[in-house]
Amino acid sequence: MTKKEKKEELVDSTPKVEELNETLDSISKMENLNEMADLTPKAEKLTENQLARLQSTIKTIDQLTQQVGEIEVRKYSLMKAMETVQERVQALRQEFFKEYGTDNINIQDGTISYPPENPNPNPEENPTQTTQENGETNKED
């Protein structure tokens, strides 16, 4: 073999740059696949400690939800009772107005406050006085 033939054989047997780049790319892709594919075995269950903590937390949520529901039922019951009492107060006011002509009663001592008597109940005939909705009389200057 001549020097020239040996040189050509060496050049032909030496990997070309493109082949080296392709090899490097393949190796790099395999490394990326190894990173992406976690080959460690997957756990099938939580540890007993983790499961106990989870169950305890869920149990607490369930208890709190039940307590909130009980409070809401109690609240509804109290609101209905308040409504009933307010209706009784309104009935008493109507009764007092019918009997005394006023429902303005002092709840501490039972004193009845009658509206001031107006000798001229028609405000158009007495322009210096006007009667407000609450029964009080205002004098205009």
Secondary structure, DSSP 8 states (H G I E B T S, - for coil): --HHHHHHHHHHHS--HHHHHHHHHHHHHHHHHHHHS--S---SS--HHHHHHHHHHHHHHHHHHHHHHHHHHHHHHHHHHHHHHHHHHHHHHHHHHHHHS---B-TTT--B------SS--TTT-TTEEE-TTS-EEE--
